[in-house]
Amino acid sequence: MRALMKAAVLAAAAAGLTAPVAAQDYPSGDIRYILHVKPGGATDVMARRLADGLQKALGVNVVVENRDGGSGARQMAQLARAKPDGQTIGSVTASHLGMFLQSNTFDADSVTWACNMVLDPYLLAVRPDSGIDSLADLVKKAKAAPGELSVAGFGEASGGQVAWQMFADSAKLGDGDINWVPYSSVGDAVVATLGGHNDIAIAYTDLVQQHVKAGTLKVIGVMSTERLPKFPDAQTYAEAGYPVDTTWQQFRGIVMPAETPAEIQDALCGTVQEVMQTPEMVKYIEDSDLVPGFMGHEEFTEFVHAQDEAAKTWTAKLGIASN
Amino acid sequence: MIENFLHAAALVLTVKVMGALFFGVLVGYFVGAMPGLTSSIGMALLIPFTFGLEPIPAIVMLVSIYMASDYAGGIPAILVNAPGQPGSAVTAFDGYPMCNRGESGLALNLAIMASGAGAFISLLLLVVSAQVMASSALAFGPSEYFALAIIGLSLIGVLSAGSTLKAIIGLLFGLTVVTIGIDPIRGTERFVFHPYLIDGIPFLPALIGLFALSEVFVMIETANDRIDRVKHASSANHSLRTLMPYRRTVLRSSLIGYFIGVIPGAGASIASLVSYGVAKKLSRTGTSFGTGNPEGIVASEAANNASVSGALAPLLSLGIPGSASAAVLIGGLTIQGLQPGPLLFADNPEIPFSIFVGLLAGLPIMLLIGLFGARLWVQITRIPRPIIATVVASICMLGSYAAANDTFEMMVTATFGVIGYVLRRCDIHPAPIVLALVLGEMLEANLRRAMILANDNFLTVISHPITAGLILASILVLASPLFGRKPAAN
């Protein structure tokens, strides 16, 4: 933490010397908002809503550009090339951390972490006819028949797999007790579980809640400190007797090119925080079942580096390939 | 149901919604005919415009883009060998040779009418079976997808016009290309020599290079050949009767397209490849497929348009996106505060039924634009070759740039243009390569997932009923040349 503060002070001082851009002049023109996702998905939709709000609040155009590809590497390349003056910003989610592990070119220090907007806790869902009623039940069944059960999630060394491994570790499940099956998206993992090809899915609220309402899926545990309002019957891991680090969550935030002055990050993020509280945005977040989780520059930087460290530790523990 | 239909009709048949529909069709035609711009890109571009619209016009507009772009994808495929959409690559197999024979007018009209028929038949299927079919979408797990990819690859023998050996070389080349990128299971990098290759070779730019850019090189070689390629254009017969001889193919291809469309992740490209392969196998004139047989165009276009309705079945009844465009549509619905999922039919029946009515109302508009437009579009073939080659080359580059707003895609297109040209000179058809590019990842990732699920026992993987059936079918397809009528080799 102290090191971080020091870095922040140094960065601020350096910015004062080299960059004549002052926060009160910000923004000095149109803002480019570079997304790492294809148009149309949940992250894209939310970013466009935010861009709309920022545009009204700041009085400049906020131009959304989709630079998807390379699991975020293409967007990172764009950010790396841009001037660190706050006129170029980017979207970020936990999936970037997975890319950092795989990439030789980019890591968590390739950008500066301006602010976080929302959080999304992981949860475990099963089919109601799976015979699995609770987390304890799941653990008991897995130990009785190792290798019979499988959990579906996104990718390898991903946020989802780390989240799963935290649970498995806490429940003292051994290697091979439950098979991890990587899918190309969390949505695919949910579909495979709905179809009965997998027993358990590790997912988020908005991907399962319709199926829970329709009675085709059941949430048996949530990875958060408190129960989720949408699934009041689902225990938290700790309640079930499997305490884990619940700060490990999916997140959606904003990054800027490395060395963007802290005042400029604060200037933008102050507006972001305001936009997040407008009635339209609040309704959107509620409808999409996201958890508001605003974090400013320092808090977000600390949060992300902790997550990055955890990802490295856990993937090393798992023996998952990473660079 | 009738009540829901009447209610939806009242909602859709208003000036505002029909305006949105017409606008959507125009945009769909444009993105569809432009190589590199796909329906999902077109839909995503219009999503910000739907912020201010009510749900019905917004959704109808998005769906009409989806539908119209699949019609339009066949136009450049026929005229300049540049598939406008991934699903229309197969249309080029016979469409472009017909165009070179001066039958572009006939080819275009057949493509439009087969598209319309495919869309109409599959729409009827969607209306009656959306909720039933959704459950079959769920029946596909890793082992079933693996078998689906196998049956797709088994079509290689059918698709290869000439030498089987050359077809296998093409297939292996394609499969090698899809190993580039992140390993789908272990997450390690494979042959990632450039940071952007982390997701593999982008499919669309590669397709544009293989088909369109390599054709440009051929055009340059033959720039001085004087041929009139529009001899039948003006006298093209616009009546539906042109399609009558192919009614069985239309029906069969529409069914194939619809059912493949229902399976999430298997879209227009696989639908048109399978439908084409089956049509070639069953047709009396099967041996002339690939040299400008109208039936090939019909099989491809009916199937790729039918797959659109297919993909809407799991979307509307389960909230599962069956294709990239369907995923964008989910985004569009979410913006309107609607939650696509198993409760959509119960909570908001006006949405699925407005989509049905909107698609029905859009059909005649799309057909008319297509049929009247064909007279205009065939004029392109009158343009001297040097000019057309230049224009197509620019469009290829523009299209691949637009696919991701990046010059990297242009380099991919250029590279694959050269590769495609060399392969052509070696007489290796692009069909097996496309087959491998489309199915490669499905094959690998799902086999490995299925092996994890089966604790590494391959017999358990292939003992699933659907898997076993599909694998048996692919063995029959592969072995069939050994029995029965021997297809004449070229």
Interface residues (C-beta under 8 A of the other chain):
Chain A: K38 P39 G40 G41 A42 D44 V45 R48 D52 E65 N66 R67 D68 G69 G70 S71 A73 R74 A77 G98 M99 Q102 S103 T105 F106 G147 S150 G155 E156 A157 S158 N179 W180 V181 P182 Y183 S184 G187 D188 V191 A192 L194 G195 G196 H197 N198 Q210 H211 K213 A214 T216 K283 D287 S288 I320 A321 S322 N323
Chain B: S40 I41 M43 A44 L45 I47 P48 F51 A137 L138 A139 F140 G141 P142 S143 I182 P184 I185 R186 G187 T188 E189 P195 Y196 L197 I198 D199 P202 P264 G265 L318 G319 I320 P321 A324 A327 V328 L329 I330 G331 G332 T334 I335 G337 Q339 P340 G341 P342 L343 A404 N405 D406 F408 A445 R449 I452 L453 N455
